[in-house]
Amino acid sequence: MPKVGMQPVRRQQLMDATIRAIHRHGLGETTVQRIAAEAGVSTGIVHHYFRGKNDLLATTMRWLLIQLNRDLVARLAHHRTPRARLLAVLDANFDDSQFQPEVVSAWLAFWAQSSHEAELARLRDVYTGRTLSNLLHPLRQIVSPKQARLMATTLAALIDGLWLRAAHLDAGLQADDVRGIIRAYVTTMLPPGDAAAAD
């Protein structure tokens, strides 16, 4: 019989193992057996806590989204001006914890698989909708609604593109590099000397 309180520990262990297995083998070759081996447990343990590979993948993606949102909320609590809050949204998407090679591999695998799995598609849509909303809110306080929509869409595409580029190990991009690129773009995109310049 499992120890009391073991469920969250074991589920986290299996989610971490899923991320490592995807990075090591790719999503197509990541099986329940390989996840179990990565976690150092039997396949029976995996099936005890999850309904199967797809359930484990969706739960892992959901957990990554929760971590991203928690970091964003914590960052926004420290900033009040629209420009600073916009940068906080962008920085959260490239936080060091999210930008580890294994996590980058997992995100891109989930993104690709979301076209084939309904629950992953739902989580993808939650992420894209939330990201666009988080970008639009501060931008609407700086530029016109039409400009805000265009800029938010462009920034969302830039986020995705930089993640894709970072997935290639030979690109040599680090989190600091990416944050610098996207901050430089924001500086050129926003009007100079607006009321959001200082925090």
C-alpha positions in Angstrom: 0.0 0.0 0.0 1.4 3.4 -1.0 2.5 5.7 1.8 0.2 8.5 2.8 1.1 11.7 0.9 3.1 9.7 -1.7 0.8 10.5 -4.7 1.9 14.1 -5.4 5.6 13.1 -4.9 5.2 10.1 -7.3 3.3 12.1 -9.9 5.9 14.8 -9.9 8.6 12.2 -10.3 6.9 10.8 -13.3 6.3 14.2 -14.9 10.0 15.0 -14.5 10.9 11.6 -16.0 8.5 12.3 -18.9 10.4 15.6 -19.7 13.7 13.8 -19.5 12.6 10.9 -21.7 11.2 13.3 -24.4 14.5 15.2 -24.5 16.5 12.0 -24.7 14.3 10.0 -27.1 11.9 12.4 -28.8 8.2 12.2 -28.3 7.6 9.4 -30.8 10.0 7.1 -29.0 8.9 8.1 -25.5 7.0 5.1 -24.2 5.5 4.3 -20.8 8.4 1.8 -20.4 11.0 4.5 -21.1 9.3 6.9 -18.7 9.2 4.3 -16.0 12.9 3.4 -16.6 13.8 7.1 -16.4 11.9 7.4 -13.1 13.4 4.2 -11.8 10.0 2.6 -11.2 7.9 -0.2 -12.8 5.4 0.5 -15.6 2.7 -0.6 -13.1 3.5 2.5 -11.0 3.0 4.7 -14.0 -0.4 3.1 -14.7 -1.4 3.4 -11.1 -1.0 7.2 -11.2 -1.9 7.9 -14.9 -4.3 6.4 -17.4 -1.5 6.0 -19.9 1.0 8.0 -22.0 -1.4 10.6 -23.3 -2.7 11.3 -19.8 0.9 11.7 -18.5 1.8 14.0 -21.4 -1.3 16.2 -20.8 -0.7 16.4 -17.1 3.0 17.3 -17.7 2.1 20.1 -20.1 -0.6 21.3 -17.7 2.1 21.4 -14.9 4.5 23.4 -17.2 1.7 25.9 -17.9 1.0 26.3 -14.2 4.7 26.9 -13.5 4.8 29.5 -16.2 1.7 31.3 -14.9 2.9 31.3 -11.3 6.2 32.9 -12.4 4.3 35.5 -14.4 1.9 36.4 -11.6 5.0 36.8 -9.3 6.7 39.1 -11.8 3.6 41.2 -12.4 3.3 41.8 -8.7 6.5 43.8 -8.8 5.6 46.1 -11.7 3.0 48.7 -12.3 3.6 50.6 -15.5 2.4 49.1 -18.8 5.9 48.9 -20.3 7.3 47.1 -17.3 4.4 44.7 -17.2 4.8 43.9 -20.9 8.5 43.1 -20.3 7.5 40.9 -17.3 5.2 38.9 -19.6 8.0 38.4 -22.1 10.6 37.6 -19.5 8.3 35.0 -17.9 8.2 33.1 -21.2 12.0 32.9 -21.2 12.6 32.3 -17.5 15.6 30.2 -16.7 13.4 27.4 -15.3 11.4 27.2 -18.5 14.5 27.6 -20.7 16.3 24.4 -19.7 17.1 22.2 -22.7 15.0 19.3 -21.5 12.0 21.6 -20.9 12.4 23.3 -24.3 12.3 19.8 -25.9 9.2 19.0 -24.0 7.4 22.2 -24.9 8.1 21.7 -28.6 7.1 18.1 -28.5 3.8 19.0 -26.8 3.2 21.8 -29.3 3.7 19.4 -32.3 1.5 16.7 -30.7 -1.3 19.1 -29.9 -2.5 18.8 -33.5 -3.3 15.2 -32.8 -4.5 15.1 -29.2 -7.6 16.9 -28.1 -6.5 17.6 -24.5 -3.1 18.9 -25.7 -4.9 21.1 -28.2 -7.0 22.5 -25.5 -4.0 23.3 -23.3 -2.2 24.8 -26.3 -5.2 27.1 -26.9 -5.3 28.1 -23.2 -1.6 29.0 -23.5 -1.9 31.0 -26.7 -5.1 32.8 -25.6 -3.6 33.7 -22.2 -0.3 34.9 -23.8 -2.1 37.1 -26.3 -4.3 38.5 -23.5 -1.3 39.2 -21.2 0.4 41.0 -24.1 -2.6 43.0 -25.1 -3.5 44.4 -21.7 -0.3 46.6 -21.2 0.0 47.4 -25.0 -3.5 48.9 -25.0 -2.4 51.4 -22.4 0.5 52.5 -24.7 -0.8 52.4 -28.3 -4.1 52.3 -30.1 -6.2 49.1 -29.9 -5.4 48.3 -33.6 -1.7 48.8 -33.0 -1.9 46.8 -29.8 -3.4 43.8 -31.5 -0.8 43.8 -34.3 2.1 44.2 -31.8 0.7 41.5 -29.5 0.3 39.1 -32.4 3.9 39.9 -33.6 5.4 39.4 -30.1 3.5 36.1 -29.6 5.0 34.9 -32.9 8.4 36.1 -31.9 8.1 34.2 -28.6 7.3 31.0 -30.6 10.0 31.6 -33.1 12.7 32.2 -30.5 11.6 29.0 -28.7 11.9 27.1 -31.9 15.4 28.5 -32.6 16.5 27.7 -29.1 15.5 24.1 -29.5 18.4 23.6 -31.9 21.4 23.1 -29.8 23.8 24.5 -32.4 22.0 27.9 -32.2 23.7 28.6 -28.9 20.9 30.7 -27.6 20.7 31.2 -23.8 17.8 32.7 -21.8 19.7 36.0 -21.4 20.3 36.2 -25.1 16.7 35.6 -25.9 15.5 38.1 -23.3 17.9 40.7 -24.8 16.6 40.1 -28.3 13.0 40.5 -27.4 13.6 43.5 -25.1 15.5 45.2 -27.9 12.6 44.6 -30.3 10.1 46.1 -27.7 12.3 49.2 -27.4 12.2 49.8 -31.2 8.5 48.9 -31.4 7.1 51.1 -28.7 6.9 54.9 -29.0 9.8 56.6 -27.1 9.1 58.6 -24.0 5.6 57.3 -23.3 4.2 57.3 -19.9 5.1 53.7 -19.4 8.8 54.3 -19.6 9.5 54.2 -15.9 8.3 51.7 -13.3 
